[in-house]
Amino acid sequence: MLLTVAVRDTTIVFGLYTGRGDAAELVRDWRMRTDSRLTADELALTMRGMLGDAAEDVSGLSALSTVPAVRRELRAMFRRYYPNTPKVIIEPGVRTGVPLLVDSPKEVGPDRLVNALAAHRLHPDRPCVVVDFGTATVVDAVSARGEFLGGAFAPGIEISLDALASRAASLRTVELVRPRSVIGKTTVECLQSGILYGFAGQVDGLVTRVCRELSDDGDIEVIATGALASLVLDESDTITEHRPDLTLLGLRLAYERNIAE
């Protein structure tokens, strides 16, 4: 089995795949909170606790980390607990097959890179826009040839809500669910409306502008991923597909390109 590990700023996602190529299947995935103070041993203990008996069946590893401190411990954990297991850690120099048509390729995060790889595999004949709802809301453009073209960053949903609650004395953090109406009747509903519909409008506005520059014929797939994507899906007019496993899929594809072949 292939274990994929995506360490992001706020969450760590594990995915377990069986099979290879078109026959590969994501059989299970887990999430845990990212803590930059995690040690290699703590990471291994938590991971093995989630995997259970499947931990002994891991035959390959593919990982990325956007958190440098955790990346260091991730490497140590792989060396200590899986010394003879084939592994790929996404970083400069690792083959992904994604041309980076940006001014500073080394600045492109590994999560954005594997998302582009996965999006192009899902839709190899058309341009794609990937909207990743995480700590930041990231909108990236991928050409029909699989080239990474760049994108746009906006503050993430939870960061914005936390900042609003901390800076306004009469406001507080609320559950992110759809209110009864856009015109809120309570403080809680006003916050929910502004966050939910405001972010949907922001994403649609960004995606529309990106699509306008990306293609003239309008035949573009807009793929949503990330932990908070489900909050905005029903309110967005531009998102065409939801793939919560997009990053894990990209990690599997990168592994197959570098190891399995």
GUFIKOL-778593 format. One record per residue (C-alpha): residue number from 1; x, y, z. Coordinates in pm, 1 decimal. Each point is the difference from the previous one (the first is absolute). Example, Ala and Ser with C-alpha at 12.3 -4.5 7.8 and 13.67 -1.06 7.14 Angstrom:
REM residues 2
R  seq      east     north        up
R    1    1230.0    -450.0     780.0
R    2     137.0     344.0     -66.0
This chain:
REM residues 261
R  seq      east     north        up
R    1       0.0       0.0       0.0
R    2     108.9     357.2     -67.0
R    3     -22.7     245.2     288.8
R    4     -36.0     364.3    -103.1
R    5      58.5     278.8     253.8
R    6     -87.5     365.5     -61.5
R    7     117.8     231.6     277.1
R    8    -173.3     335.3     -34.4
R    9       4.3     308.0     222.1
R   10    -300.5    -106.3     209.5
R   11     -62.6    -368.9     -77.6
R   12     191.8    -316.4     -84.2
R   13    -182.7    -235.6    -234.8
R   14      90.2    -366.9     -41.8
R   15    -127.6    -212.4    -287.9
R   16      44.2    -372.9     -60.5
R   17      -8.8    -130.8    -357.6
R   18     -18.9    -352.0    -137.1
R   19      90.2     -88.5    -357.7
R   20     189.2     203.6    -255.0
R   21     -79.3     217.9    -299.7
R   22    -363.3      -1.4    -111.1
R   23     -70.9    -285.7     241.7
R   24     110.3     199.8     304.5
R   25    -263.6      65.0     265.7
R   26      -1.0     224.2     305.7
R   27    -124.4    -238.4     266.3
R   28      21.2     228.3     302.7
R   29     106.7     346.5     105.8
R   30      57.2     169.9     335.9
R   31      53.9     354.7     124.3
R   32     179.4     142.2     300.4
R   33      90.5     347.9     118.4
R   34     339.6     133.8    -104.8
R   35     234.5      83.0     285.0
R   36     339.8     138.9     -96.9
R   37     141.9    -142.5     324.9
R   38     -72.3    -362.0     -98.2
R   39     298.8    -230.4      26.9
R   40      70.4    -288.0    -236.3
R   41     -98.6    -251.1     268.5
R   42    -326.2     178.1      80.4
R   43     -84.9      17.4    -366.7
R   44      70.5    -370.3     -47.4
R   45    -199.7     -97.4     309.4
R   46    -303.6     202.2    -108.5
R   47      19.8    -120.0    -357.3
R   48      31.8    -365.4      94.5
R   49    -285.8      36.3     244.5
R   50    -226.1     121.3    -280.9
R   51     120.3    -260.0    -249.7
R   52     -40.8    -290.9     241.1
R   53      88.7    -336.8    -154.1
R   54      42.6     167.5    -340.1
R   55     321.3     162.4     126.5
R   56     182.0    -329.0     -62.4
R   57    -121.5     -11.8    -361.2
R   58     153.3     332.5    -107.1
R   59     228.6     -68.0    -297.1
R   60      51.7     356.3    -123.3
R   61      -5.0     356.2     132.8
R   62     -78.6     329.3    -171.9
R   63      -9.2     323.0     198.6
R   64      15.1     377.0      -2.4
R   65      20.0     264.6     267.5
R   66     -59.3     373.0     -14.7
R   67     125.6      27.5     359.8
R   68     384.2     -13.8       8.7
R   69      22.5    -120.3     361.0
R   70    -236.6    -289.5     -64.2
R   71     174.2     -81.6    -329.3
R   72     320.5     -57.5     194.8
R   73    -174.0    -232.1     246.9
R   74    -184.5    -175.2    -282.2
R   75     333.0     -86.9    -161.8
R   76     133.0    -126.3     332.9
R   77    -312.2    -209.7      55.1
R   78      30.5    -160.5    -343.2
R   79     368.4     -78.9      57.3
R   80     -61.2    -146.8     343.8
R   81    -319.1    -197.1     -53.9
R   82       5.1     -74.3    -374.7
R   83     372.4     -17.6     -86.2
R   84     -36.0    -242.8    -290.7
R   85    -332.4     120.3    -139.0
R   86       3.5     186.6    -333.8
R   87     -91.6     362.6      63.4
R   88     -52.0     332.2    -176.1
R   89      -8.2     338.7     174.4
R   90    -117.0     280.0    -228.8
R   91     266.4     268.8     -21.8
R   92     210.6     172.4    -268.5
R   93     165.5    -261.8    -218.8
R   94    -273.7    -262.4      32.3
R   95    -150.5     -90.7    -336.9
R   96    -369.6      81.6     -29.3
R   97     -30.0      75.3    -370.5
R   98    -163.7     336.2      75.0
R   99     170.1     292.8    -181.1
R  100       7.0     304.4     227.0
R  101     -66.7     307.1    -213.5
R  102      58.1     250.9     278.3
R  103     277.4     247.3      75.8
R  104     126.5    -183.6     310.8
R  105     -65.7    -376.5     -28.6
R  106     162.4     -73.8     338.1
R  107    -267.7     211.4     170.5
R  108    -281.2    -228.8    -115.6
R  109    -118.3    -203.6     297.9
R  110       4.3    -379.6     -34.2
R  111    -373.1     -16.5      69.2
R  112     -74.6     232.1    -293.0
R  113     228.8    -207.5    -219.5
R  114    -161.9    -336.6      70.4
R  115    -348.2     154.5     -24.4
R  116      88.4     115.8    -352.0
R  117     131.3    -347.1     -83.1
R  118    -319.9    -163.6     121.7
R  119    -228.3     251.2    -173.0
R  120     169.5     -59.8    -334.4
R  121     -24.9    -376.8      42.5
R  122    -372.9      31.5      67.1
R  123     -54.9     231.5    -299.0
R  124     290.9     -47.7    -242.1
R  125    -155.4     183.3    -294.3
R  126    -121.1     320.8     156.7
R  127     124.0     280.6     223.5
R  128     -80.8     -16.9     369.1
R  129     -31.6     235.3     293.0
R  130      70.1    -147.3     343.0
R  131    -157.2     170.5     301.1
R  132     160.2    -123.7     321.5
R  133    -189.7      99.0     315.1
R  134     256.7     -18.7     278.3
R  135     178.8     243.8     226.5
R  136       2.6     223.1    -307.2
R  137    -243.9     -23.7    -288.0
R  138     223.0     -76.3    -299.0
R  139    -119.6      27.0    -359.4
R  140     243.7    -155.3    -250.3
R  141      -8.4     -26.7    -378.8
R  142     108.6    -309.7    -195.3
R  143      17.7       3.0    -378.8
R  144    -142.1    -270.3    -227.1
R  145     360.0    -124.1     -40.4
R  146      39.1     -42.8     375.2
R  147     210.3     311.3      54.7
R  148     -20.5     177.7     332.7
R  149     -69.0     364.2     -85.5
R  150     -24.2     163.5     342.3
R  151    -295.5     118.2     200.7
R  152    -135.6     220.9     275.6
R  153      -4.5     -11.9     382.3
R  154    -271.9     127.2     232.0
R  155     -40.1     -31.5     378.5
R  156    -162.7    -328.3      97.2
R  157    -347.3     -31.7     147.6
R  158     103.7     -92.8     354.6
R  159     277.2     261.8      14.6
R  160    -243.5     270.4    -107.6
R  161    -261.3    -106.2     254.3
R  162     254.3     -19.3     282.2
R  163     143.1     341.5     -90.1
R  164    -346.1     156.1      -6.1
R  165     -92.0    -148.9     337.4
R  166     328.6     109.0     159.3
R  167      -8.8     357.6    -130.0
R  168    -368.8      80.0      55.3
R  169    -104.3       7.3     367.1
R  170    -365.6     -86.1     -62.4
R  171      64.7    -285.3    -246.0
R  172     102.7    -359.0      65.5
R  173      90.1    -318.5    -179.9
R  174    -309.0    -182.9    -131.3
R  175     -79.2    -335.0    -157.7
R  176      40.0      21.9    -375.7
R  177    -340.2    -112.7    -126.2
R  178    -253.1     154.2    -239.2
R  179    -218.6     259.8     175.9
R  180    -375.9      23.2     -50.5
R  181      43.9     280.1    -251.6
R  182     266.3     228.0    -141.3
R  183    -144.7     281.7     209.1
R  184      95.0    -117.9     346.6
R  185    -242.2      60.0     287.8
R  186     255.1     -59.7     275.6
R  187     369.4      76.7      45.9
R  188      81.1    -366.6     -56.6
R  189    -200.5     -11.7    -323.8
R  190     157.6     322.5    -120.7
R  191     344.6    -150.2      49.2
R  192     -97.5    -326.8    -165.5
R  193    -148.4     182.1    -298.0
R  194     297.9     226.4     -48.8
R  195     252.9    -280.7      26.3
R  196    -186.0    -260.4    -206.6
R  197    -140.4     214.1    -279.8
R  198     287.6     244.7      12.4
R  199     256.9    -272.3     -61.7
R  200    -213.7    -161.8    -269.3
R  201     -13.1     336.3    -175.9
R  202     373.4      50.6      45.2
R  203      80.6    -341.8    -146.2
R  204    -238.1      46.3    -291.9
R  205     149.0     340.2     -72.5
R  206     357.5    -130.2       2.8
R  207     -84.3    -311.5    -200.9
R  208    -187.1     202.8    -261.8
R  209     297.5     229.9     -51.0
R  210     246.7    -291.1     -10.5
R  211    -215.4    -185.6    -253.3
R  212     -20.2     312.0    -215.1
R  213     379.2       3.9     -28.2
R  214      34.6    -375.8     -26.5
R  215    -223.0     -81.2    -297.5
R  216    -227.7     169.9    -248.8
R  217    -240.2    -290.6     -56.9
R  218    -115.0     -36.0     362.1
R  219      55.1    -378.1       8.2
R  220     180.1       1.1     335.6
R  221     -29.0    -237.0     295.5
R  222      -7.6     170.0     340.3
R  223      98.8    -249.9     268.2
R  224     -51.7      69.7     368.9
R  225     209.0    -172.1     265.6
R  226     112.3      61.9     356.3
R  227    -156.5     -52.9     340.0
R  228    -244.3     292.1     -25.0
R  229    -113.1     -46.7    -360.5
R  230    -330.9    -162.8      97.9
R  231    -109.4     323.0     173.5
R  232       0.3     198.2    -323.7
R  233     -91.5    -259.2    -263.6
R  234    -375.6      53.5      -0.4
R  235      36.6     378.4      -9.3
R  236     255.7      22.0    -281.5
R  237    -103.7      55.5    -361.5
R  238     338.9     -87.0    -149.4
R  239     118.6    -320.9     169.2
R  240     -69.3    -301.9    -221.2
R  241     157.5    -284.7     197.3
R  242      85.4     -84.8     359.2
R  243     306.7    -219.9      57.9
R  244      92.7     -10.1     370.3
R  245     269.7    -256.9     -86.4
R  246     168.5     214.6    -267.7
R  247     327.5      48.7     191.4
R  248      20.6    -368.3      92.9
R  249     -61.8     -92.7    -363.2
R  250     284.6     229.0    -104.8
R  251     229.5    -164.1     253.8
R  252     -86.3    -343.3    -139.0
R  253      68.2     113.8    -356.2
R  254     334.4     152.5     101.8
R  255      98.1    -324.4     172.0
R  256     -86.1    -206.4    -305.9
R  257     201.1     232.1    -222.0
R  258     309.2     -17.1     220.5
R  259     -12.0    -351.0     148.8
R  260    -256.7    -239.7    -136.3
R  261      94.2      40.5    -366.2
